[in-house]
Amino acid sequence: MRPLSAALLLLAVSCASRPSVEDAAVSRAGDFSAGVEKGRLVSDVDAFVAAHDTDTPLDCALFDTSVIDTTRRPVCHVTREKARQLVRERFEALGYSVSTHETQDERFPTVNVLAELPGAEHPDEVVVVGAHYDAFYSGADDNSSGVAAMLEMARLAAGKRFARTVRFVGFDLEEIGLVGSTRYVQSGPGEEIVASLIFDCVGYKDARPGAQQGLPGFPIPSTGDFLAAVANAQSRPRLEELYTVGERLGYGGFLRGVVTPNDGTGPASGNLMRSDHAPFWMAGHSALFLTDTANFRNPHYHKASDVPSTLDFDFLTDVTRLSAAGLSFWAEGPLP
């Protein structure tokens, strides 16, 4: 995850809207999301951390480190080859037909990894679940936690039927400028994306008073025990639906909504566009960015100490369960 500024927390509020949600859809979402297993999340985070720890970093010569703040963006320690292969293997093991979106580039070629379930009734309407698989150092929270959440949802969805198309995407090279996700979005103009969930740093929790950084005088929780969901005006309905579905199911109380003005590209909210949801917003697509707020909470952000033992896997399980409920609601399934 790229560095966030204080603007994220300045805008954080609990979602007050309550859209109408049918009981049958909530029940179906609850049944689907109940299958999330903490043990699988732990195992996947461990596997991806091991992949990063044993991989060869990108060549430092690709970067001009004289103009890069390497304390915040340690570009000489970014890995992704083994993690990419692991994403593909996990998708294939679940029975998906896996494809790649590849872009050749002299310095930074990218490979996004995709697994898709075509919609049974509305195949042209797409629900996207994405997470970047590249990381600095071991990358436990940033972003093995997000990849694990995506893969667990892919496991739950495997072999099932949904009214809308469900697409899981592992994005490449988020850490050096949203490269893979930008190329991915630009490759599909005109596609009807009904909803997108983008995970980036979703496994760190610290409930101690003062653990959550922010600015004095604003209604920001001082405890780092909430999940931030960042939306722009277009994707605000998805935020309201996620909040409502989670509340009805009894496990959405830790969600805090962040709504940026208009399309999210203005000066007041530019610092909220620091992950793979931003290219979706800029292309006019709906996208929710889910995060534990990274460096505003996690002292291990972009450091060698970002390892699995620092994560709260109960928190990650709750994030994944809530997100799976949202996927079920938006994709309208699983169908009988």
Secondary structure, DSSP 8 states (H G I E B T S, - for coil): -----THHHHTEE---------HHHHHHHHHHHTT--HHHHHHHHHHHHHHHHTS----GGGS-TTSS-TTTS-GGGEE-HHHHHHHHHHHHHTT--EEEEEE--SS--EEEEEEEE--SSEEEEEEEEEEE--EETT-IIIIIIHHHHHHHHHHHHTT---SEEEEEEEES--TTTSHHHHHHHHTSTT-EEEEEEEESS----B-STT-S---TTS---SSB--EEEEE-TTTHHHHHHHHHHHHHHT--TTEEEEE-STTS-STTTGGG--STTHHHHHTT---EEEE--GGGT-TTTTSTT--GGGS-HHHHHHHHHHHHHHHHHHHT----
